Amino acid sequence: MNGNPPTPDGARNRLSASSSPYLRQHANNPVHWFEWDDAALDEARRRDVPILLSVGYAACHWCHVMAHESFEDDATATQMNADFVCVKVDREERPDIDAIYMSATVAMTGQGGWPMTCFLTPAGEPFYAGTYFPSVPRSGMPSFRQVMAAVTEAWTDRRAEIDAMADKVREHVEANAGALPPGTLPIDERLLAHAVTAVLDDEDRAAGGFGGAPKFPPSALLEGLIRHSEHTGDSVAIDAAVRTCAAMARGGIYDQIAGGFARYAVDKDWVIPHFEKMLYDNAQLLRAYAHLARRTSDPFMRRVTAEIVDFLDQDLRVGGGFASSLDADTAGVEGSTYVWTPSQLVEVLGEDDGRWAAELFVVTEAGTFEHGTSTLQLPSEPDDLDRFDSVRQRLRVARAARTQPARDDKVVTAWNAMAITALAEAGAGLGERQWIDHAVWCAEQIVATHVVDGAVRRSSLGGVVGVPSGGLDDHAALATALLTLFTVTGDQRWRTTGLTILDRAVDVFADPAEPGSWFDAAGEGLITRPRDPVDGATPSGASLMAEALQIAVPLADAGDAGRYAELLEHTLSRGAILLAKLPRSAGHWLAVAQARVAGPIQIAVAQVHDSDGRMTRRAREIAPGGAVIVAGQRDSQTLLQDRGPVDGRDAAYVCRGQVCGLPLTEPEALTENVIRGR
């Protein structure tokens, strides 16, 4: 079989100009990689060969392993080029493709993960799949070259079997993308209490978190639990959130020197992380820790909140927004930047401080990680905070001299939008103006670069927007972020742009045959339109859409508000079954539904011209999650229509759903109304 024809500039590998750093990592492979596009599908049809689809992402450890073992090997590449059209996909840039073929992989193998390797017909229909394949047979696994040889033999000699398998898998993928049923259960206190009880039954009360190893931060779920306690007055749910947040932030999964969380822990006690740091984790966790800091006044939660902000600003800020991730590996060795031995601490800090730090951070001679090294933990707050700060600063300087993990500078719309929302809420609720400024900066970058002719794109690199269209999650998360920024700043441009993006999301992703059900992607050139409402490492597009609609209702003009409210009710109606049956995978649904059942609460502060801002600050300090708070002069926006100051003083108007109380002019009265008047 002939290899792929060269591109016009003579190159056979087409990844060097990609907007994905992950794809660029493979630009020098001897494999003749295509990106996912019509040219790849056309080439497979022309040559009548299968497509070899490889999906991964920049911070993925085993993706790097398979690349080094197989994609950089000339003999393996020769076989790939001869027998397949080879396509590389960044799952973070094309979550639609990832979702379709991950569904197929799980159906065929019973498990999924990355790197994901799928073999497709030229029409894009999967017929064989797996994850990591070793370069040599190992532990009962065939080698990657053996797998390819078997696929080629079947394609050549047993095409009918392949066609039958492709039809069967395609039918499964299409069925898996069906809509949730509407109206099965009411969204009410009883359903939410059931969901919370089921979640808490899985809590690891000793080590924090839910379930066993490996443990992922339950980011969206934490916000739902906090809101449940705020709205019901029952402390059980927020106590679980505090236990989990404390355990994570004191464990090795948290960077005790510079802030920021790793993607997950391989053990149940949060000691040994998988060291990659993702923007989406830290954005969601910032929201939860800031909420706990505001609700509990715990200085530890406040410190962690501030350190997450510092991590975003110092480690992930790039031209165009916040970068996607830091790699798990440093020069091919996992975690080497972050781990320490007792002797290394002494070398940096001196004998006394080195031994003190080793005891404080649980750095032992045996080690808690690999080869006698330890991750840093902080089981309890140190007695001497000045010494603690000095030690951490010196360790930070010493660590900066080590080889650093690579950074994926790709700027993803949805993840940056989550960061904008978290920064705006944290800054407003904790009185940190600079954090709000970070949110404004990021929003300006995303809107200027990622919104092209009214359409939202998925990602950019170096300030240059990529080709892939934004999905439902990008649109919904960005709409929420901009509307949240409007409530915090009062800047009308964020309201206007946020509502415009929300309207586009309704036009593009709503299923007209199933009101309240949402497709995750526009679906061009795919074998089906993916639709998965289950919350995972990031909230689902559908639950993000519910949040966007919910915040839009009180901020929109009357006609649009009614339309958004109807869509919200249809959407939550379909999410109810997830809260009933899969509550641990419906954390963001829980957060949105909890706010909905509570009203949602709206607080409009009508300010005098020379307002001291006391009433507004108090409202932001005490309001439960999901409340919509605005401040400004009479008639300056929808929630302040015909609402003004009282007796020359700022007045707060508190509404729960469609029921509003009398204006309040004292912060204490506002506190009584909001907190004690549940």
Residue pairs with C-beta under 8 A, 6 or more apart in sequence:
1 47
1 49
1 82
1 83
2 47
3 12
3 32
3 81
3 82
4 12
4 32
4 34
4 43
4 81
4 85
4 86
5 12
5 43
6 12
7 14
12 32
12 81
13 26
13 27
13 28
13 29
13 30
13 31
13 32
13 33
14 32
14 33
14 34
14 35
15 23
15 24
15 26
15 27
15 33
15 35
15 88
16 24
16 27
18 24
18 27
18 35
18 90
19 93
19 410
19 459
19 460
19 461
19 464
19 465
19 466
19 467
20 58
20 90
20 92
20 93
20 410
20 459
20 461
20 466
21 58
21 408
21 409
21 410
21 461
22 56
22 57
22 58
22 63
22 90
22 92
22 93
22 408
22 410
23 33
23 35
23 88
23 90
23 93
25 58
25 67
26 33
26 67
26 71
26 88
27 33
29 67
29 71
29 72
29 77
30 71
30 72
30 73
30 74
30 77
30 78
30 81
31 71
31 77
31 80
31 81
31 86
32 77
32 80
32 81
32 86
33 86
33 87
33 88
34 40
34 43
34 85
34 86
34 87
34 88
35 87
35 88
35 89
36 53
36 87
36 89
36 94
36 97
37 525
38 525
40 51
40 85
40 87
41 51
41 122
41 123
41 124
41 525
43 85
44 50
44 51
44 85
44 120
44 121
44 122
45 122
47 85
48 122
49 83
49 84
49 85
49 122
49 155
50 83
50 84
50 85
50 119
50 120
50 121
50 122
50 127
50 151
50 152
50 155
51 84
51 85
51 86
51 87
51 119
51 120
51 121
51 122
51 124
52 80
52 84
52 85
52 86
52 87
52 117
52 118
52 119
52 148
53 87
53 89
53 97
53 101
53 116
53 117
53 118
53 119
53 120
53 126
54 71
54 86
54 87
54 88
54 89
54 115
54 116
54 117
55 89
55 90
55 91
55 97
55 98
55 101
55 102
55 114
55 115
55 116
55 117
55 118
56 63
56 66
56 89
56 90
56 91
56 114
56 115
56 116
57 63
57 90
57 91
57 92
57 114
57 325
57 408
58 90
58 92
58 324
58 325
58 327
58 406
58 408
58 410
59 263
59 276
59 277
59 278
59 324
59 325
59 326
59 327
59 328
59 408
60 114
60 115
60 276
60 328
61 274
61 276
61 328
61 329
61 334
62 113
62 114
62 115
62 131
62 132
63 114
63 115
64 327
64 329
64 332
65 132
66 115
66 132
66 133
66 144
68 332
69 134
69 135
69 144
70 76
70 133
70 135
70 144
70 145
71 77
71 80
73 135
75 145
76 135
76 144
76 145
79 145
79 148
79 149
80 86
80 148
83 148
83 151
83 152
84 119
84 148
85 122
89 97
89 98
90 410
91 97
91 98
91 114
91 116
92 324
92 408
92 410
92 412
92 459
93 410
93 412
93 458
93 459
93 466
93 468
94 458
94 468
95 471
95 473
95 520
95 521
96 471
96 520
96 521
96 523
96 526
96 530
97 526
98 116
99 520
99 521
99 530
99 532
100 173
100 526
100 527
100 528
100 530
101 116
101 118
101 120
101 126
101 129
102 112
102 116
103 172
103 173
103 176
103 177
103 530
104 118
104 126
104 129
104 169
104 172
104 173
105 111
105 112
105 116
105 118
105 126
105 129
105 130
105 131
106 112
107 169
107 172
107 173
107 176
108 126
108 128
108 129
108 169
109 129
109 130
109 131
111 131
112 131
113 131
113 132
114 131
115 131
115 132
116 129
116 130
116 131
117 129
117 130
117 131
117 132
117 133
117 144
117 147
118 126
118 128
118 129
119 126
119 127
119 128
119 129
119 151
120 126
120 127
120 166
121 127
121 162
121 163
121 166
123 527
124 525
124 526
124 527
125 166
125 167
125 169
125 170
125 527
126 166
126 169
126 170
126 173
127 162
127 163
127 165
127 166
127 169
128 147
128 151
128 154
128 165
130 147
133 141
133 142
133 143
133 144
133 147
134 141
134 143
134 144
135 143
135 144
135 145
136 143
137 143
137 146
142 150
154 161
154 162
155 162
170 527
170 528
173 527
173 528
174 527
174 528
177 528
177 529
177 530
177 531
177 532
178 531
179 511
179 514
179 517
179 531
179 574
180 517
180 533
180 574
180 575
180 577
180 578
181 574
181 577
182 514
182 515
182 516
182 517
182 570
182 573
182 574
183 573
184 573
184 576
184 577
184 580
185 191
185 576
185 577
185 579
185 580
186 576
187 572
187 573
187 575
187 576
187 579
187 593
187 596
187 597
188 597
189 232
189 597
191 576
191 579
191 580
191 593
192 228
192 579
192 590
192 593
192 594
192 597
193 232
194 579
194 580
194 583
195 579
195 580
195 583
195 586
195 590
196 224
196 225
196 228
196 236
196 237
196 583
196 590
198 583
198 584
199 210
199 221
199 225
199 240
199 583
199 584
200 236
200 237
200 240
202 210
202 211
202 584
203 209
203 210
203 240
203 243
203 244
204 210
204 211
204 212
204 268
205 243
207 247
207 268
207 269
207 270
208 243
208 244
208 245
208 246
208 247
208 248
208 270
209 215
209 217
209 218
209 244
209 247
209 248
209 268
209 270
210 218
210 221
210 244
210 584
211 584
212 268
213 265
213 266
213 267
213 268
214 264
214 265
214 266
214 267
214 274
215 264
215 265
215 267
215 268
215 270
216 263
216 264
216 537
217 248
217 253
217 261
217 264
217 281
217 284
217 285
218 244
218 584
218 587
219 281
219 284
219 285
219 287
219 288
219 537
219 587
220 284
220 535
220 538
220 539
220 543
220 587
220 588
220 591
221 584
221 587
221 590
222 241
222 244
222 245
222 285
222 288
222 587
223 284
223 287
223 288
223 291
223 587
223 588
223 591
223 625
224 587
224 588
224 589
224 590
224 591
224 594
225 237
225 238
225 240
225 241
225 590
226 237
226 238
226 241
226 288
226 291
226 292
226 295
226 625
227 590
227 591
227 594
227 595
227 598
227 624
227 625
227 626
228 234
228 237
228 238
228 590
228 594
229 235
229 236
229 237
229 238
229 239
229 241
230 238
230 295
230 624
230 625
231 594
231 595
231 597
231 598
231 624
231 678
232 678
233 678
238 292
238 295
238 296
241 288
241 292
242 292
242 296
242 298
242 301
245 288
245 289
245 292
245 301
245 304
246 300
247 269
247 270
248 254
248 261
248 270
249 289
249 300
249 301
249 304
249 378
250 270
250 377
250 378
250 379
250 380
251 265
251 269
251 270
251 271
251 377
252 265
252 270
252 271
252 272
252 273
252 368
252 369
252 375
252 376
252 377
253 261
253 262
253 264
253 265
253 270
253 271
253 273
254 260
254 261
254 262
254 270
254 304
255 261
255 262
255 277
255 311
255 338
255 376
256 361
256 376
256 377
256 378
256 392
257 376
257 392
257 395
257 396
257 399
258 307
258 310
258 311
258 314
258 315
258 396
258 399
259 304
259 306
259 307
259 308
259 310
259 311
260 277
260 282
260 307
260 308
260 311
260 312
260 315
261 277
261 281
261 282
261 285
261 308
262 273
262 274
262 275
262 276
262 277
263 273
263 274
263 276
263 277
263 278
263 281
263 328
263 537
264 273
264 274
265 271
265 272
265 273
265 274
266 272
266 273
266 274
271 368
271 375
271 377
272 368
272 369
272 375
273 335
273 375
274 328
274 334
275 327
275 328
275 329
275 334
275 335
275 337
275 338
275 405
276 325
276 326
276 327
276 328
276 405
277 311
277 315
277 325
277 326
278 324
278 325
278 415
278 537
279 312
279 316
279 322
279 323
279 324
279 325
279 412
279 415
279 416
279 418
279 419
280 412
280 414
280 415
280 418
280 537
280 538
281 537
282 308
282 311
282 312
282 316
282 419
283 312
283 322
283 415
283 416
283 418
283 419
283 421
283 422
284 418
284 422
284 538
285 308
286 305
286 308
286 309
286 312
286 419
286 422
286 423
286 426
287 418
287 421
287 422
287 425
287 426
289 301
289 304
289 305
289 308
290 305
290 422
290 425
290 426
290 429
290 430
291 425
291 429
291 625
292 298
292 301
293 301
293 302
293 304
293 305
293 430
294 429
294 430
294 621
300 381
302 430
305 426
305 430
306 432
309 423
309 426
309 432
309 435
309 438
312 322
312 419
312 423
312 438
313 438
315 326
315 407
316 322
316 323
316 326
316 407
317 323
318 407
318 409
318 411
318 462
319 445
319 462
319 463
320 411
320 445
320 446
320 449
320 460
320 461
320 462
320 463
321 411
321 416
321 442
321 445
321 446
321 449
321 460
322 411
322 415
322 416
322 419
322 442
323 407
323 408
323 409
323 410
323 411
324 408
324 409
324 410
324 411
324 412
324 415
325 407
325 408
326 405
326 406
326 407
326 408
327 405
327 406
327 407
327 408
328 334
328 335
328 405
329 405
329 406
330 336
330 337
330 402
330 403
330 404
330 405
331 403
335 369
335 370
335 373
335 375
336 402
336 403
337 399
337 402
337 403
337 404
337 405
338 375
338 376
338 399
339 369
339 370
339 373
339 374
339 375
340 361
340 363
340 373
340 374
340 376
340 395
341 363
341 365
341 367
341 372
341 373
341 374
342 354
342 355
342 358
342 363
342 364
342 365
345 354
345 355
345 357
345 358
345 361
345 363
345 395
346 354
346 355
346 358
347 354
348 354
348 394
348 395
348 398
349 357
349 391
349 394
349 395
353 387
353 390
353 391
353 394
356 387
356 391
357 363
357 391
357 395
358 364
360 378
360 382
360 388
360 391
361 374
361 376
361 377
361 378
362 368
362 374
362 376
362 377
362 379
363 374
363 376
364 374
365 372
366 372
367 373
367 374
368 374
368 375
368 377
369 375
382 388
409 461
409 462
410 459
410 460
410 461
411 445
411 446
411 449
411 450
411 459
411 460
411 461
412 458
412 459
412 474
413 446
413 450
413 456
413 457
413 458
413 459
413 470
413 474
413 477
413 478
414 470
414 471
414 473
414 474
414 477
414 478
414 538
414 544
415 477
415 538
416 442
416 445
416 446
416 481
417 446
417 474
417 477
417 478
417 480
417 481
418 477
418 481
418 538
419 439
419 442
420 439
420 442
420 443
420 446
420 481
420 482
420 484
420 485
421 439
421 477
421 480
421 481
421 484
423 435
423 436
423 438
423 439
423 442
424 435
424 436
424 439
424 481
424 484
424 485
424 488
424 489
425 484
425 488
426 432
426 435
427 433
427 434
427 435
427 436
427 437
427 438
427 439
427 488
428 436
428 488
428 620
428 629
429 620
429 621
431 617
431 621
436 488
436 489
439 481
439 485
439 488
440 485
440 489
443 481
443 482
443 485
443 494
446 478
447 482
447 497
449 460
449 463
449 464
449 465
450 456
450 457
450 458
450 459
450 460
450 465
450 470
450 474
450 478
451 457
451 497
451 501
452 465
454 500
454 504
455 469
455 470
455 504
456 469
456 470
456 474
456 475
456 478
456 501
456 504
457 465
457 466
457 467
457 468
457 469
457 470
458 466
458 468
458 469
458 470
458 471
458 474
459 465
459 466
459 468
460 466
469 521
469 522
469 524
470 478
471 509
471 520
471 521
471 522
471 541
472 505
472 509
472 518
472 519
472 520
472 521
472 541
472 542
472 544
472 545
473 520
473 538
473 539
473 540
473 541
473 544
475 501
475 502
475 504
475 505
475 508
475 509
475 548
476 502
476 505
476 541
476 544
476 545
476 547
476 548
477 539
477 544
477 548
478 498
478 501
479 498
479 499
479 501
479 502
479 505
479 548
479 552
480 498
480 544
480 547
480 548
480 551
481 498
482 494
482 495
482 497
482 498
482 501
483 494
483 495
483 498
483 499
483 502
483 548
483 551
483 552
483 555
484 551
485 491
485 494
485 498
486 492
486 494
486 495
486 498
486 555
487 551
487 555
487 628
487 629
487 630
490 630
490 631
490 632
490 636
490 637
492 637
495 555
495 637
498 552
499 552
499 555
499 556
499 560
502 548
502 549
502 552
502 564
505 545
505 548
506 567
508 522
509 518
509 519
509 520
509 521
509 522
509 541
509 545
510 517
510 518
510 519
510 567
511 517
511 518
511 519
511 531
515 567
515 570
516 567
516 569
516 570
516 571
516 572
516 573
516 574
517 531
517 533
517 542
517 571
517 574
518 531
518 533
518 541
518 542
518 545
518 571
519 529
519 530
519 531
520 529
520 530
520 531
520 532
520 540
520 541
521 529
521 530
522 529
523 529
523 530
531 542
532 540
532 541
533 540
533 541
533 542
533 543
533 574
533 575
533 578
534 540
534 578
534 582
534 585
534 586
535 543
535 578
535 585
535 586
535 587
535 588
535 589
536 585
539 547
539 587
539 588
540 588
542 571
542 574
542 575
543 575
543 586
543 588
543 589
543 592
544 588
545 571
546 568
546 571
546 572
546 575
546 589
546 592
546 593
547 588
547 591
547 592
549 564
549 565
549 567
549 568
549 571
550 568
550 592
550 595
550 596
550 600
550 626
551 628
552 560
552 561
552 564
553 561
553 564
553 565
553 568
554 561
554 600
554 602
554 628
554 638
554 639
554 655
555 628
555 630
555 637
555 638
555 639
556 564
556 638
557 638
561 638
568 596
572 589
572 592
572 593
572 596
575 586
575 589
575 592
575 593
576 593
578 585
578 586
578 589
579 586
579 589
579 590
579 593
583 590
591 625
591 626
592 626
594 625
594 626
595 601
595 624
595 625
595 626
595 627
596 626
598 624
598 626
598 656
598 678
599 627
599 655
599 656
599 657
600 626
600 627
600 628
600 656
600 657
601 623
601 624
601 626
601 627
601 628
601 654
601 655
601 656
601 674
602 627
602 628
602 629
602 630
602 639
602 654
602 655
602 656
603 619
603 623
603 627
603 628
603 629
603 630
603 652
603 653
603 654
603 655
603 670
603 674
604 629
604 630
604 631
604 639
604 640
604 643
604 652
604 653
604 655
605 615
605 616
605 619
605 629
605 630
605 631
605 632
605 650
605 651
605 652
605 653
606 632
606 633
606 634
606 640
606 643
606 644
606 645
606 646
606 650
606 651
606 652
606 653
606 663
607 613
607 615
607 616
607 631
607 632
607 633
607 645
607 650
608 645
608 648
608 649
608 650
609 633
611 631
611 650
612 650
613 631
613 650
614 650
614 667
615 631
615 650
615 651
615 652
615 664
615 665
615 667
615 670
616 629
616 631
616 650
618 667
618 670
618 671
619 629
619 631
619 652
619 670
619 674
620 629
622 670
622 671
622 674
622 675
623 629
623 674
624 674
628 639
630 637
630 639
630 640
632 640
633 640
633 644
634 640
634 642
634 643
634 644
634 645
635 641
635 642
635 644
639 653
643 651
643 653
643 663
644 651
645 651
646 663
646 665
647 665
649 665
650 665
651 663
651 664
651 665
652 663
652 664
652 665
652 670
653 660
653 661
653 663
653 664
654 660
654 661
654 664
654 670
654 673
654 674
655 661
661 673
664 670
664 673
